[in-house]
Amino acid sequence: MADEEESGIHCRLDELLAERGMTLTRLAELVDISIVNLSVLKNDRAKAIRFSTLVAICRALECEVGELLEVA
């Protein structure tokens, strides 16, 4: 089924948080996004992401989009 297929995109949120000594909870506070939604992204289960969300995460983590998302 198409819904069960992987997107081919890997989110490196875990690695970036660890490198910065930041928790998912703190990131959620900084970008005003629920922990549940960040967890979906972190676990590569997201099907889409708004550009505004992507920009907010990258600003909070002081990274570029290519550091956060990579082709799997």
MOPAC internal coordinates of N, CA, C and O (Angstrom, degrees):
PM7 1SCF
backbone

  N    0.0000 0     0.00 0     0.00 0    0    0    0
  C    1.4576 1     0.00 0     0.00 0    1    0    0
  C    1.5271 1   110.35 1     0.00 0    2    1    0
  O    1.2310 1   120.40 1   -35.02 1    3    2    1
  N    1.2963 1   116.84 1   144.98 1    3    2    1
  C    1.4603 1   121.71 1  -178.15 1    5    3    2
  C    1.5280 1   111.46 1   -64.75 1    6    5    3
  O    1.2310 1   119.59 1   143.96 1    7    6    5
  N    1.3457 1   118.38 1   -36.04 1    7    6    5
  C    1.4590 1   121.20 1  -178.92 1    9    7    6
  C    1.5214 1   112.48 1   -64.34 1   10    9    7
  O    1.2310 1   120.30 1   155.65 1   11   10    9
  N    1.3090 1   117.03 1   -24.35 1   11   10    9
  C    1.4532 1   120.68 1  -177.78 1   13   11   10
  C    1.5300 1   112.78 1   -91.83 1   14   13   11
  O    1.2310 1   120.18 1   170.96 1   15   14   13
  N    1.3243 1   117.26 1    -9.04 1   15   14   13
  C    1.4526 1   121.04 1  -179.64 1   17   15   14
  C    1.5196 1   110.31 1   -72.73 1   18   17   15
  O    1.2310 1   121.07 1   -33.74 1   19   18   17
  N    1.3333 1   115.56 1   146.26 1   19   18   17
  C    1.4447 1   120.13 1   176.16 1   21   19   18
  C    1.5214 1   109.20 1   -74.74 1   22   21   19
  O    1.2310 1   120.98 1   -26.97 1   23   22   21
  N    1.3183 1   115.73 1   153.03 1   23   22   21
  C    1.4638 1   120.52 1  -177.87 1   25   23   22
  C    1.5191 1   112.54 1   -76.43 1   26   25   23
  O    1.2310 1   120.48 1   160.24 1   27   26   25
  N    1.3176 1   116.68 1   -19.76 1   27   26   25
  C    1.4573 1   119.77 1  -175.48 1   29   27   26
  C    1.5132 1   112.28 1    86.43 1   30   29   27
  O    1.2310 1   120.42 1  -175.50 1   31   30   29
  N    1.3369 1   116.80 1     4.50 1   31   30   29
  C    1.4549 1   123.09 1   177.91 1   33   31   30
  C    1.5253 1   108.41 1  -114.34 1   34   33   31
  O    1.2310 1   120.87 1   -47.64 1   35   34   33
  N    1.3338 1   115.94 1   132.36 1   35   34   33
  C    1.4630 1   120.91 1   176.78 1   37   35   34
  C    1.5167 1   108.47 1  -109.82 1   38   37   35
  O    1.2310 1   120.53 1   -48.51 1   39   38   37
  N    1.3121 1   116.60 1   131.49 1   39   38   37
  C    1.4571 1   122.38 1   177.21 1   41   39   38
  C    1.5265 1   108.45 1   -96.42 1   42   41   39
  O    1.2310 1   120.46 1   -54.80 1   43   42   41
  N    1.3075 1   116.73 1   125.20 1   43   42   41
  C    1.4574 1   122.80 1  -177.64 1   45   43   42
  C    1.5359 1   111.75 1   -94.32 1   46   45   43
  O    1.2310 1   120.50 1  -151.24 1   47   46   45
  N    1.3208 1   116.65 1    28.76 1   47   46   45
  C    1.4598 1   120.93 1  -175.87 1   49   47   46
  C    1.5294 1   112.04 1   -57.94 1   50   49   47
  O    1.2310 1   119.88 1   136.21 1   51   50   49
  N    1.3188 1   117.83 1   -43.79 1   51   50   49
  C    1.4644 1   121.38 1   178.98 1   53   51   50
  C    1.5220 1   111.74 1   -56.73 1   54   53   51
  O    1.2310 1   120.95 1   131.30 1   55   54   53
  N    1.3310 1   115.79 1   -48.70 1   55   54   53
  C    1.4613 1   120.11 1  -177.90 1   57   55   54
  C    1.5319 1   111.48 1   -64.16 1   58   57   55
  O    1.2310 1   120.43 1   137.89 1   59   58   57
  N    1.3300 1   116.78 1   -42.11 1   59   58   57
  C    1.4620 1   120.21 1  -178.88 1   61   59   58
  C    1.5234 1   111.34 1   -67.39 1   62   61   59
  O    1.2310 1   120.24 1   141.08 1   63   62   61
  N    1.3262 1   117.15 1   -38.92 1   63   62   61
  C    1.4609 1   120.43 1   177.14 1   65   63   62
  C    1.5274 1   110.13 1   -62.83 1   66   65   63
  O    1.2310 1   120.67 1   134.95 1   67   66   65
  N    1.3268 1   116.32 1   -45.05 1   67   66   65
  C    1.4705 1   120.87 1  -179.92 1   69   67   66
  C    1.5303 1   110.79 1   -61.87 1   70   69   67
  O    1.2310 1   120.45 1   135.83 1   71   70   69
  N    1.3304 1   116.75 1   -44.17 1   71   70   69
  C    1.4680 1   120.95 1   179.82 1   73   71   70
  C    1.5258 1   111.67 1   -60.73 1   74   73   71
  O    1.2310 1   120.72 1   149.05 1   75   74   73
  N    1.3245 1   116.23 1   -30.95 1   75   74   73
  C    1.4633 1   120.37 1  -176.36 1   77   75   74
  C    1.5220 1   112.71 1   -98.99 1   78   77   75
  O    1.2310 1   120.53 1   178.92 1   79   78   77
  N    1.3268 1   116.60 1    -1.08 1   79   78   77
  C    1.4575 1   120.26 1  -179.08 1   81   79   78
  C    1.5159 1   112.64 1    63.36 1   82   81   79
  O    1.2310 1   120.91 1  -145.27 1   83   82   81
  N    1.3201 1   115.87 1    34.73 1   83   82   81
  C    1.4667 1   121.76 1  -176.94 1   85   83   82
  C    1.5272 1   109.83 1  -113.36 1   86   85   83
  O    1.2310 1   120.99 1   -35.44 1   87   86   85
  N    1.3055 1   115.70 1   144.56 1   87   86   85
  C    1.4669 1   120.17 1   177.18 1   89   87   86
  C    1.5225 1   110.32 1   -92.57 1   90   89   87
  O    1.2310 1   121.05 1   -19.27 1   91   90   89
  N    1.3139 1   115.60 1   160.73 1   91   90   89
  C    1.4575 1   121.07 1   175.83 1   93   91   90
  C    1.5274 1   109.68 1   -62.20 1   94   93   91
  O    1.2310 1   120.72 1   143.46 1   95   94   93
  N    1.3216 1   116.23 1   -36.54 1   95   94   93
  C    1.4649 1   121.24 1   178.54 1   97   95   94
  C    1.5213 1   110.88 1   -61.40 1   98   97   95
  O    1.2310 1   120.40 1   135.33 1   99   98   97
  N    1.3228 1   116.85 1   -44.67 1   99   98   97
  C    1.4718 1   120.71 1   179.61 1  101   99   98
  C    1.5212 1   111.17 1   -65.50 1  102  101   99
  O    1.2310 1   120.47 1   138.49 1  103  102  101
  N    1.3304 1   116.71 1   -41.51 1  103  102  101
  C    1.4607 1   119.85 1   177.70 1  105  103  102
  C    1.5250 1   110.31 1   -62.06 1  106  105  103
  O    1.2310 1   120.52 1   138.00 1  107  106  105
  N    1.3103 1   116.61 1   -42.00 1  107  106  105
  C    1.4713 1   120.63 1   178.80 1  109  107  106
  C    1.5264 1   110.61 1   -59.12 1  110  109  107
  O    1.2310 1   120.54 1   139.54 1  111  110  109
  N    1.3310 1   116.57 1   -40.46 1  111  110  109
  C    1.4681 1   120.75 1   177.56 1  113  111  110
  C    1.5238 1   111.32 1   -65.31 1  114  113  111
  O    1.2310 1   120.37 1   136.39 1  115  114  113
  N    1.3248 1   116.90 1   -43.61 1  115  114  113
  C    1.4628 1   121.15 1  -177.16 1  117  115  114
  C    1.5173 1   113.11 1   -66.01 1  118  117  115
  O    1.2310 1   120.24 1   143.04 1  119  118  117
  N    1.3303 1   117.14 1   -36.96 1  119  118  117
  C    1.4637 1   120.05 1  -175.21 1  121  119  118
  C    1.5254 1   112.63 1  -103.65 1  122  121  119
  O    1.2310 1   120.80 1   179.28 1  123  122  121
  N    1.3365 1   116.07 1    -0.72 1  123  122  121
  C    1.4725 1   121.57 1   179.02 1  125  123  122
  C    1.5284 1   112.22 1    56.63 1  126  125  123
  O    1.2310 1   121.80 1  -130.69 1  127  126  125
  N    1.3315 1   114.16 1    49.31 1  127  126  125
  C    1.4576 1   122.48 1   177.14 1  129  127  126
  C    1.5233 1   107.04 1  -126.96 1  130  129  127
  O    1.2310 1   120.05 1   -36.45 1  131  130  129
  N    1.3130 1   117.51 1   143.55 1  131  130  129
  C    1.4578 1   119.69 1  -178.38 1  133  131  130
  C    1.5318 1   111.27 1   -65.33 1  134  133  131
  O    1.2310 1   121.28 1   -30.49 1  135  134  133
  N    1.3051 1   115.15 1   149.51 1  135  134  133
  C    1.4655 1   120.94 1   176.72 1  137  135  134
  C    1.5266 1   109.81 1   -59.99 1  138  137  135
  O    1.2310 1   120.50 1   143.28 1  139  138  137
  N    1.3144 1   116.64 1   -36.72 1  139  138  137
  C    1.4695 1   120.82 1   179.66 1  141  139  138
  C    1.5262 1   110.15 1   -60.51 1  142  141  139
  O    1.2310 1   120.00 1   133.69 1  143  142  141
  N    1.3236 1   117.61 1   -46.31 1  143  142  141
  C    1.4681 1   120.36 1  -179.48 1  145  143  142
  C    1.5198 1   111.39 1   -66.82 1  146  145  143
  O    1.2310 1   119.93 1   140.80 1  147  146  145
  N    1.3280 1   117.74 1   -39.20 1  147  146  145
  C    1.4591 1   120.13 1   176.46 1  149  147  146
  C    1.5283 1   110.84 1   -65.52 1  150  149  147
  O    1.2310 1   120.68 1   143.14 1  151  150  149
  N    1.3103 1   116.30 1   -36.86 1  151  150  149
  C    1.4647 1   120.85 1   178.94 1  153  151  150
  C    1.5269 1   110.93 1   -64.35 1  154  153  151
  O    1.2310 1   120.26 1   140.23 1  155  154  153
  N    1.3155 1   117.11 1   -39.77 1  155  154  153
  C    1.4630 1   121.59 1   176.96 1  157  155  154
  C    1.5239 1   109.59 1   -60.56 1  158  157  155
  O    1.2310 1   120.80 1   136.66 1  159  158  157
  N    1.3173 1   116.07 1   -43.34 1  159  158  157
  C    1.4642 1   120.83 1   178.13 1  161  159  158
  C    1.5268 1   110.68 1   -65.65 1  162  161  159
  O    1.2310 1   120.62 1   133.19 1  163  162  161
  N    1.3149 1   116.42 1   -46.81 1  163  162  161
  C    1.4646 1   122.81 1  -177.67 1  165  163  162
  C    1.5238 1   112.07 1   -59.78 1  166  165  163
  O    1.2310 1   120.71 1   144.86 1  167  166  165
  N    1.3173 1   116.25 1   -35.14 1  167  166  165
  C    1.4621 1   121.42 1  -176.65 1  169  167  166
  C    1.5264 1   113.20 1   -93.86 1  170  169  167
  O    1.2310 1   120.62 1  -163.11 1  171  170  169
  N    1.3243 1   116.42 1    16.89 1  171  170  169
  C    1.4690 1   122.66 1   177.21 1  173  171  170
  C    1.5300 1   113.15 1    57.82 1  174  173  171
  O    1.2310 1   120.59 1  -146.43 1  175  174  173
  N    1.3265 1   116.47 1    33.57 1  175  174  173
  C    1.4634 1   120.29 1   177.92 1  177  175  174
  C    1.5279 1   112.22 1  -106.08 1  178  177  175
  O    1.2310 1   120.37 1   178.15 1  179  178  177
  N    1.3300 1   116.90 1    -1.85 1  179  178  177
  C    1.4663 1   120.50 1  -179.55 1  181  179  178
  C    1.5193 1   110.38 1   -72.66 1  182  181  179
  O    1.2310 1   120.86 1   -39.72 1  183  182  181
  N    1.2997 1   115.97 1   140.28 1  183  182  181
  C    1.4627 1   121.46 1   178.01 1  185  183  182
  C    1.5239 1   110.52 1   -99.25 1  186  185  183
  O    1.2310 1   120.53 1   161.67 1  187  186  185
  N    1.3308 1   116.59 1   -18.33 1  187  186  185
  C    1.4622 1   121.49 1  -179.15 1  189  187  186
  C    1.5238 1   108.50 1  -160.58 1  190  189  187
  O    1.2310 1   121.29 1   -18.17 1  191  190  189
  N    1.3402 1   115.13 1   161.83 1  191  190  189
  C    1.4586 1   120.71 1   174.99 1  193  191  190
  C    1.5232 1   107.75 1  -147.75 1  194  193  191
  O    1.2310 1   120.55 1   -43.60 1  195  194  193
  N    1.3035 1   116.56 1   136.40 1  195  194  193
  C    1.4626 1   120.76 1   177.58 1  197  195  194
  C    1.5168 1   109.28 1   -72.19 1  198  197  195
  O    1.2310 1   120.90 1   -34.84 1  199  198  197
  N    1.3099 1   115.89 1   145.16 1  199  198  197
  C    1.4602 1   120.03 1   177.56 1  201  199  198
  C    1.5272 1   110.42 1   -58.76 1  202  201  199
  O    1.2310 1   120.13 1   140.98 1  203  202  201
  N    1.3222 1   117.36 1   -39.02 1  203  202  201
  C    1.4707 1   120.38 1  -179.38 1  205  203  202
  C    1.5275 1   111.07 1   -62.68 1  206  205  203
  O    1.2310 1   120.42 1   142.93 1  207  206  205
  N    1.3254 1   116.79 1   -37.07 1  207  206  205
  C    1.4634 1   121.72 1   177.14 1  209  207  206
  C    1.5199 1   109.98 1   -68.21 1  210  209  207
  O    1.2310 1   120.70 1   136.13 1  211  210  209
  N    1.3106 1   116.27 1   -43.87 1  211  210  209
  C    1.4571 1   121.80 1   179.43 1  213  211  210
  C    1.5366 1   110.80 1   -60.62 1  214  213  211
  O    1.2310 1   120.69 1   135.70 1  215  214  213
  N    1.3126 1   116.29 1   -44.30 1  215  214  213
  C    1.4672 1   121.33 1   178.81 1  217  215  214
  C    1.5274 1   110.18 1   -63.54 1  218  217  215
  O    1.2310 1   119.92 1   136.31 1  219  218  217
  N    1.3199 1   117.76 1   -43.69 1  219  218  217
  C    1.4685 1   121.73 1  -179.33 1  221  219  218
  C    1.5289 1   111.23 1   -62.26 1  222  221  219
  O    1.2310 1   120.39 1   137.09 1  223  222  221
  N    1.3174 1   116.86 1   -42.91 1  223  222  221
  C    1.4673 1   120.97 1   178.73 1  225  223  222
  C    1.5209 1   110.02 1   -64.65 1  226  225  223
  O    1.2310 1   120.33 1   133.94 1  227  226  225
  N    1.3206 1   116.98 1   -46.06 1  227  226  225
  C    1.4630 1   120.58 1  -179.29 1  229  227  226
  C    1.5265 1   111.40 1   -63.48 1  230  229  227
  O    1.2310 1   119.88 1   141.58 1  231  230  229
  N    1.3060 1   117.83 1   -38.42 1  231  230  229
  C    1.4693 1   119.96 1   177.63 1  233  231  230
  C    1.5195 1   111.00 1   -65.37 1  234  233  231
  O    1.2310 1   120.77 1   135.83 1  235  234  233
  N    1.3197 1   116.14 1   -44.17 1  235  234  233
  C    1.4644 1   120.35 1  -179.06 1  237  235  234
  C    1.5246 1   111.55 1   -64.88 1  238  237  235
  O    1.2310 1   120.56 1   144.38 1  239  238  237
  N    1.3283 1   116.53 1   -35.62 1  239  238  237
  C    1.4681 1   120.82 1  -178.96 1  241  239  238
  C    1.5299 1   112.76 1   -92.69 1  242  241  239
  O    1.2310 1   120.99 1   177.47 1  243  242  241
  N    1.3348 1   115.72 1    -2.53 1  243  242  241
  C    1.4634 1   121.55 1  -177.93 1  245  243  242
  C    1.5300 1   110.64 1    51.38 1  246  245  243
  O    1.2310 1   121.78 1  -124.35 1  247  246  245
  N    1.3310 1   114.19 1    55.65 1  247  246  245
  C    1.4595 1   120.03 1  -179.67 1  249  247  246
  C    1.5178 1   110.39 1  -138.33 1  250  249  247
  O    1.2310 1   120.87 1    -9.19 1  251  250  249
  N    1.2970 1   115.94 1   170.81 1  251  250  249
  C    1.4610 1   122.93 1   174.93 1  253  251  250
  C    1.5262 1   108.41 1   -96.14 1  254  253  251
  O    1.2310 1   121.00 1   -21.35 1  255  254  253
  N    1.3082 1   115.69 1   158.65 1  255  254  253
  C    1.4686 1   120.76 1   179.32 1  257  255  254
  C    1.5226 1   111.75 1   -54.58 1  258  257  255
  O    1.2310 1   120.49 1   139.01 1  259  258  257
  N    1.3328 1   116.66 1   -40.99 1  259  258  257
  C    1.4600 1   121.46 1  -179.17 1  261  259  258
  C    1.5166 1   113.91 1   -66.44 1  262  261  259
  O    1.2310 1   120.23 1   161.37 1  263  262  261
  N    1.3340 1   117.16 1   -18.63 1  263  262  261
  C    1.4568 1   120.92 1   175.17 1  265  263  262
  C    1.5294 1   110.41 1   -81.98 1  266  265  263
  O    1.2310 1   120.51 1   152.62 1  267  266  265
  N    1.3119 1   116.63 1   -27.38 1  267  266  265
  C    1.4514 1   122.63 1  -177.96 1  269  267  266
  C    1.5290 1   111.82 1   -86.85 1  270  269  267
  O    1.2310 1   120.93 1   135.40 1  271  270  269
  N    1.3271 1   115.83 1   -44.60 1  271  270  269
  C    1.4701 1   120.78 1  -177.09 1  273  271  270
  C    1.5182 1   110.35 1  -115.92 1  274  273  271
  O    1.2310 1   120.95 1   -41.68 1  275  274  273
  N    1.3086 1   115.79 1   138.32 1  275  274  273
  C    1.4653 1   119.82 1   176.73 1  277  275  274
  C    1.5303 1   109.75 1  -141.47 1  278  277  275
  O    1.2310 1   120.86 1   -26.00 1  279  278  277
  N    1.3161 1   115.96 1   154.00 1  279  278  277
  C    1.4517 1   120.43 1   177.33 1  281  279  278
  C    1.5267 1   107.23 1   -74.05 1  282  281  279
  O    1.2310 1   121.36 1   -51.79 1  283  282  281
  N    1.3210 1   115.01 1   128.21 1  283  282  281
  C    1.4691 1   120.44 1  -176.79 1  285  283  282
  C    1.5109 1   111.70 1   -83.02 1  286  285  283
  O    1.2310 1   120.10 1   180.00 1  287  286  285

